[in-house]
Amino acid sequence: MGQKYTELSDKLCEFIAEQKIYFVGTAADTGRINISPKGMDSLRVLGKNRVAWLNVTGSGNETAAHVQINPRMTLMFCAFNGSPLILRLYGEAKAVHRNESEWASLFALFDPIPGARQIFDMSVELVQTSCGMAVPNFDYVGDRDLLTNWAQKRGDQGLKEYWEQKNQLSIDGFPTHILNKNF
């Protein structure tokens, strides 16, 4: 059953590398809790207590707004095939944007994904595993290219306009500061 660890083991790092999807949970001090599915080969383990993930343009920007208010973050991975396992990483994260000094070194860790808007750099404080025996088995068919194609068609100016219209505030009205941190 469930186990708690102070850091990621090599075995858990391998498990993370095999996953095609993971989930990000954040919340400000008030308002709604946000849980987002992520994929697209967008996560890197940077050490036993550090991970980073590349965030691409979406319909909202809740995570960025939340971590500026309260940096706590949870990442969850589930084994959808093979041996059952749920892995949660608890910690604190910061959003890194294009205009910040850390951007270049972190962005270099990823294959460029059109529409990239932030990198979340997370310090892992607690690692927890649980059985995952109730998680169903699924077959991975492949990544969708819809978001990549959409971002490529929009181009940099079109993305900036989209961010201006859709990504400046969370659903609860918290600012994301996306424009002044990226342009």
Salt bridges, closest charged atoms under 4 A:
ASP10 OD1 - LYS48 NZ 2.45
ASP41 OD1 - ARG44 NH1 3.07
GLU100 OE1 - HIS97 ND1 3.57
GLU102 OE2 - LYS94 NZ 2.69
ASP121 OD2 - ARG50 NH2 2.78
ASP172 OD1 - ARG32 NH1 2.19
